[in-house]
Amino acid sequence: MKGKRRPYSNDTQAIESTIRESGNSDVDISILVDTKPIAYAMLCSLLATKQLTRREFEKAVRELEELTHNFNRNDVSNVRLYEDK
């Protein structure tokens, strides 16, 4: 086995060195998903299927706003609910 070299050993070291020095080896990614619209849609669905009263719905929306510290730019108070007559 004289003269047999390990395949890719030098190439691997060179590649690792290149990556390590490129500035791309340590990447932090932050993903924020706003789930408030989903929660609001669920509340609307519960109201539409009469699983919540209007009073319970309004209380739940207020509590949702408090929990999220009014983070959303959309003003929920401007939403109009249409009821079947």
NUVO-333103 format. One line per field, with one value per atom (N, C-alpha, C, O): residue number from 1; atom name; x, y, z. Coordinates in nm, 3 decimals, m for minus. Layout:
// NUVO-333103
seq = c(NUM  ...)
atom = c(CA  ...)
xx = c(X  ...)
yy = c(Y  ...)
zz = c(Z  ...)
***
This chain:
// NUVO-333103
seq = c(1  1  1  1  2  2  2  2  3  3  3  3  4  4  4  4  5  5  5  5  6  6  6  6  7  7  7  7  8  8  8  8  9  9  9  9  10  10  10  10  11  11  11  11  12  12  12  12  13  13  13  13  14  14  14  14  15  15  15  15  16  16  16  16  17  17  17  17  18  18  18  18  19  19  19  19  20  20  20  20  21  21  21  21  22  22  22  22  23  23  23  23  24  24  24  24  25  25  25  25  26  26  26  26  27  27  27  27  28  28  28  28  29  29  29  29  30  30  30  30  31  31  31  31  32  32  32  32  33  33  33  33  34  34  34  34  35  35  35  35  36  36  36  36  37  37  37  37  38  38  38  38  39  39  39  39  40  40  40  40  41  41  41  41  42  42  42  42  43  43  43  43  44  44  44  44  45  45  45  45  46  46  46  46  47  47  47  47  48  48  48  48  49  49  49  49  50  50  50  50  51  51  51  51  52  52  52  52  53  53  53  53  54  54  54  54  55  55  55  55  56  56  56  56  57  57  57  57  58  58  58  58  59  59  59  59  60  60  60  60  61  61  61  61  62  62  62  62  63  63  63  63  64  64  64  64  65  65  65  65  66  66  66  66  67  67  67  67  68  68  68  68  69  69  69  69  70  70  70  70  71  71  71  71  72  72  72  72  73  73  73  73  74  74  74  74  75  75  75  75  76  76  76  76  77  77  77  77  78  78  78  78  79  79  79  79  80  80  80  80  81  81  81  81  82  82  82  82  83  83  83  83  84  84  84  84  85  85  85  85)
atom = c(N  CA  C  O  N  CA  C  O  N  CA  C  O  N  CA  C  O  N  CA  C  O  N  CA  C  O  N  CA  C  O  N  CA  C  O  N  CA  C  O  N  CA  C  O  N  CA  C  O  N  CA  C  O  N  CA  C  O  N  CA  C  O  N  CA  C  O  N  CA  C  O  N  CA  C  O  N  CA  C  O  N  CA  C  O  N  CA  C  O  N  CA  C  O  N  CA  C  O  N  CA  C  O  N  CA  C  O  N  CA  C  O  N  CA  C  O  N  CA  C  O  N  CA  C  O  N  CA  C  O  N  CA  C  O  N  CA  C  O  N  CA  C  O  N  CA  C  O  N  CA  C  O  N  CA  C  O  N  CA  C  O  N  CA  C  O  N  CA  C  O  N  CA  C  O  N  CA  C  O  N  CA  C  O  N  CA  C  O  N  CA  C  O  N  CA  C  O  N  CA  C  O  N  CA  C  O  N  CA  C  O  N  CA  C  O  N  CA  C  O  N  CA  C  O  N  CA  C  O  N  CA  C  O  N  CA  C  O  N  CA  C  O  N  CA  C  O  N  CA  C  O  N  CA  C  O  N  CA  C  O  N  CA  C  O  N  CA  C  O  N  CA  C  O  N  CA  C  O  N  CA  C  O  N  CA  C  O  N  CA  C  O  N  CA  C  O  N  CA  C  O  N  CA  C  O  N  CA  C  O  N  CA  C  O  N  CA  C  O  N  CA  C  O  N  CA  C  O  N  CA  C  O  N  CA  C  O  N  CA  C  O  N  CA  C  O  N  CA  C  O  N  CA  C  O  N  CA  C  O  N  CA  C  O  N  CA  C  O  N  CA  C  O  N  CA  C  O  N  CA  C  O)
xx = c(0.081  0.000  0.086  0.041  0.209  0.301  0.256  0.221  0.258  0.224  0.074  0.032  m0.005  m0.150  m0.185  m0.149  m0.253  m0.290  m0.439  m0.519  m0.474  m0.615  m0.683  m0.639  m0.790  m0.858  m0.918  m0.975  m0.904  m0.966  m0.913  m0.965  m0.815  m0.770  m0.718  m0.755  m0.634  m0.581  m0.689  m0.697  m0.773  m0.880  m0.980  m1.025  m1.013  m1.108  m1.054  m1.127  m0.927  m0.867  m0.867  m0.892  m0.840  m0.839  m0.979  m0.997  m1.078  m1.217  m1.261  m1.321  m1.233  m1.270  m1.204  m1.267  m1.081  m1.009  m1.073  m1.090  m1.109  m1.171  m1.305  m1.334  m1.385  m1.516  m1.499  m1.569  m1.409  m1.388  m1.346  m1.386  m1.267  m1.217  m1.309  m1.283  m1.415  m1.499  m1.598  m1.653  m1.622  m1.722  m1.860  m1.955  m1.875  m2.006  m2.025  m2.127  m1.933  m1.943  m2.035  m2.084  m2.058  m2.143  m2.254  m2.234  m2.371  m2.484  m2.598  m2.638  m2.651  m2.768  m2.888  m2.881  m2.997  m3.119  m3.230  m3.247  m3.303  m3.416  m3.542  m3.550  m3.640  m3.765  m3.878  m3.895  m3.952  m4.066  m4.194  m4.210  m4.284  m4.412  m4.521  m4.536  m4.597  m4.706  m4.828  m4.888  m4.863  m4.976  m5.105  m5.209  m5.098  m5.217  m5.331  m5.446  m5.304  m5.414  m5.482  m5.603  m5.406  m5.464  m5.555  m5.665  m5.508  m5.589  m5.717  m5.824  m5.706  m5.824  m5.921  m6.042  m5.869  m5.954  m6.026  m6.143  m5.958  m6.022  m6.136  m6.242  m6.114  m6.220  m6.339  m6.454  m6.311  m6.419  m6.497  m6.619  m6.425  m6.490  m6.579  m6.691  m6.530  m6.611  m6.736  m6.843  m6.723  m6.839  m6.937  m7.058  m6.886  m6.972  m7.049  m7.161  m6.990  m7.056  m7.130  m7.171  m7.147  m7.221  m7.166  m7.240  m7.034  m6.970  m6.924  m6.885  m6.928  m6.901  m7.014  m7.066  m7.051  m7.145  m7.067  m6.944  m7.140  m7.075  m6.992  m6.881  m7.045  m6.974  m6.845  m6.741  m6.853  m6.734  m6.630  m6.510  m6.678  m6.587  m6.514  m6.391  m6.589  m6.528  m6.428  m6.323  m6.463  m6.371  m6.244  m6.133  m6.260  m6.145  m6.055  m5.932  m6.115  m6.035  m5.957  m5.840  m6.022  m5.952  m5.836  m5.726  m5.860  m5.753  m5.639  m5.522  m5.675  m5.572  m5.486  m5.363  m5.549  m5.476  m5.384  m5.270  m5.434  m5.352  m5.233  m5.122  m5.257  m5.149  m5.040  m4.922  m5.079  m4.981  m4.934  m4.859  m4.979  m4.936  m4.962  m4.881  m5.075  m5.114  m5.003  m4.981  m4.935  m4.822  m4.863  m4.791  m4.978  m5.021  m5.057  m5.119  m5.019  m5.049  m5.196  m5.249  m5.261  m5.402  m5.487  m5.465  m5.583  m5.671  m5.793  m5.878  m5.802  m5.912  m6.045  m6.150  m6.041  m6.165  m6.237  m6.356  m6.169  m6.232  m6.296  m6.357  m6.284  m6.340  m6.491  m6.542  m6.563  m6.708  m6.752  m6.709  m6.838  m6.892  m7.033  m7.115  m7.060  m7.191  m7.265  m7.213  m7.388  m7.469  m7.580  m7.631  m7.616  m7.729  m7.858  m7.875  m7.947  m8.076  m8.186  m8.302)
yy = c(m0.118  0.000  0.124  0.233  0.107  0.218  0.315  0.274  0.442  0.544  0.570  0.659  0.495  0.517  0.631  0.630  0.728  0.840  0.836  0.776  0.900  0.907  1.003  1.117  0.958  1.046  1.168  1.158  1.278  1.405  1.464  1.567  1.407  1.461  1.603  1.690  1.628  1.764  1.857  1.973  1.805  1.888  1.928  2.043  1.835  1.864  1.972  2.063  1.963  2.064  2.200  2.302  2.203  2.330  2.390  2.511  2.305  2.354  2.405  2.512  2.328  2.372  2.505  2.591  2.521  2.645  2.761  2.870  2.736  2.840  2.882  3.001  2.785  2.816  2.889  2.987  2.842  2.902  3.048  3.131  3.080  3.216  3.303  3.423  3.246  3.323  3.413  3.506  3.387  3.465  3.406  3.459  3.298  3.236  3.110  3.042  3.078  2.953  2.964  2.862  3.083  3.101  3.197  3.319  3.143  3.225  3.207  3.094  3.315  3.312  3.362  3.465  3.288  3.326  3.340  3.254  3.448  3.471  3.482  3.567  3.398  3.399  3.430  3.360  3.534  3.571  3.546  3.595  3.471  3.442  3.503  3.467  3.594  3.657  3.565  3.551  3.504  3.412  3.481  3.417  3.611  3.684  3.677  3.660  3.691  3.679  3.542  3.532  3.438  3.304  3.297  3.243  3.351  3.352  3.432  3.391  3.545  3.628  3.555  3.560  3.486  3.410  3.298  3.268  3.236  3.130  3.188  3.127  3.305  3.369  3.404  3.386  3.454  3.486  3.361  3.364  3.252  3.126  3.077  3.030  3.089  3.049  3.136  3.086  3.265  3.353  3.318  3.312  3.293  3.262  3.132  3.119  3.037  2.908  2.907  2.802  3.026  3.045  2.962  2.919  2.941  2.875  2.978  2.944  3.106  3.218  3.319  3.338  3.383  3.494  3.618  3.620  3.720  3.846  3.902  3.951  3.895  3.946  3.866  3.925  3.733  3.648  3.678  3.681  3.699  3.731  3.861  3.868  3.965  4.096  4.090  4.154  4.014  3.998  3.926  3.964  3.821  3.744  3.830  3.820  3.915  4.004  4.103  4.129  4.159  4.252  4.182  4.238  4.060  3.985  3.951  3.953  3.919  3.892  4.016  4.007  4.132  4.257  4.282  4.325  4.255  4.275  4.180  4.219  4.055  3.956  3.992  3.967  4.048  4.082  4.226  4.275  4.293  4.432  4.524  4.612  4.505  4.590  4.598  4.704  4.488  4.486  4.509  4.573  4.457  4.464  4.607  4.679  4.647  4.782  4.796  4.907  4.685  4.690  4.714  4.654  4.800  4.833  4.742  4.756  4.649  4.554  4.624  4.572  4.738  4.808  4.858  4.891  4.865  4.909  4.796  4.819  4.673  4.558  4.559  4.578  4.537  4.531  4.386  4.316  4.343  4.208  4.215  4.295  4.132  4.128  4.005  3.894  4.026  3.915  3.885  3.974  3.756  3.716  3.770  3.771  3.814  3.866  3.769  3.795)
zz = c(0.000  0.000  0.000  0.036  m0.041  m0.046  m0.154  m0.265  m0.122  m0.219  m0.229  m0.302  m0.155  m0.161  m0.067  0.051  m0.119  m0.034  m0.003  m0.076  0.104  0.140  0.044  0.027  m0.017  m0.114  m0.044  0.064  m0.106  m0.067  0.063  0.106  0.126  0.255  0.241  0.320  0.142  0.123  0.071  0.111  m0.019  m0.074  0.035  0.039  0.122  0.230  0.322  0.362  0.355  0.442  0.375  0.440  0.247  0.174  0.169  0.187  0.145  0.139  0.275  0.285  0.381  0.515  0.549  0.610  0.511  0.538  0.462  0.517  0.337  0.256  0.315  0.324  0.354  0.412  0.544  0.571  0.626  0.757  0.745  0.826  0.646  0.629  0.543  0.529  0.487  0.395  0.466  0.406  0.594  0.666  0.654  0.713  0.581  0.561  0.644  0.629  0.730  0.804  0.926  0.973  0.977  1.094  1.057  1.054  1.030  0.986  1.084  1.113  1.135  1.223  1.145  1.078  1.153  1.083  1.186  1.272  1.177  1.266  1.181  1.092  1.210  1.135  1.233  1.333  1.205  1.288  1.210  1.098  1.268  1.204  1.291  1.408  1.233  1.306  1.300  1.194  1.411  1.415  1.459  1.472  1.482  1.526  1.423  1.463  1.293  1.196  1.201  1.179  1.228  1.239  1.362  1.355  1.473  1.595  1.574  1.618  1.506  1.479  1.387  1.407  1.286  1.195  1.269  1.241  1.364  1.443  1.526  1.538  1.584  1.661  1.572  1.611  1.453  1.358  1.320  1.309  1.300  1.266  1.380  1.357  1.503  1.619  1.632  1.668  1.601  1.605  1.494  1.517  1.375  1.260  1.280  1.231  1.348  1.372  1.505  1.555  1.562  1.687  1.803  1.891  1.802  1.915  2.018  2.130  1.978  2.068  2.052  1.942  2.162  2.152  2.108  2.110  2.071  2.030  2.146  2.125  2.266  2.383  2.407  2.435  2.397  2.414  2.307  2.335  2.184  2.073  2.100  2.087  2.136  2.161  2.276  2.272  2.381  2.493  2.449  2.486  2.368  2.320  2.232  2.239  2.148  2.062  2.148  2.122  2.250  2.340  2.410  2.421  2.457  2.525  2.429  2.468  2.305  2.204  2.183  2.174  2.175  2.159  2.279  2.263  2.398  2.518  2.521  2.556  2.483  2.483  2.383  2.408  2.272  2.168  2.181  2.097  2.287  2.315  2.196  2.166  2.130  2.017  1.913  1.853  1.891  1.799  1.654  1.579  1.615  1.476  1.437  1.515  1.320  1.271  1.232  1.233  1.197  1.159  1.282  1.388  1.268  1.380  1.376  1.288  1.470  1.473  1.502  1.465  1.565  1.599  1.474  1.480  1.361  1.237  1.159  1.054  1.208  1.138  1.155  1.265  1.044  1.049  1.034  0.942  1.123  1.115  1.058  1.103  0.961  0.899  0.947  0.944  0.992  1.042  0.943  0.875  0.936  0.851  0.912  1.034  0.825  0.873  0.842  0.875)
***
